[in-house]
């Protein structure tokens, strides 16, 4: 049997299940890995796709946590910068009030 025939047999087997079958969904998820392993001259993977997807999910979760952490750091920096700007604006406002009050007294 050729590699292409093996792939076709696997595909036919997976497609033989009804569309609402849990097993069909699982086999279809396995198909790209099975096909790759059949085409390669290396030993097939020693783990099932579920383990692979778990690894992918864990990696994605780590990446999401890193992104959230970086976003929080950026938000904290922006808040600190905003507080400084508010303080600066308040000093300018107080200076303006002081100058206006002095000008008003000078006009009296």
WOKAZI-V51760 format. One line per field, one symbol per residue. ss: DSSP state (H for helix, E for strand, - for the rest). phi: phi as a letter, one per 40 degrees, with the letter a starting at -180 (. if undefined). psi: psi as a letter, one per 20 degrees, with the letter a starting at -180 (. if undefined). A space follows every 50 residues. Layout:
ss = ???
phi = ???
psi = ???
This chain:
ss = --HHHHHHHHHHHHH------HHHHHHHHHHHHHHHHHH---------HH HHHHHHHHHHHHHHHHHHHHHHHHHHHHHHHHHHHHHHHHHHHHHHHHHH HHHHHHH-
phi = .cccccccccccccccccccccccdcccccdccccdccccbccddcbcdd cccccccccccccccccccccccccccccccccccccccccccccccccc cccccccc
psi = prghggggggggggiiqqhjphhggghhhhghgggghghqjrpqqjqqhg gghgggggghgggghggggggggggggggggggghggghgggghgggggg gghghhi.
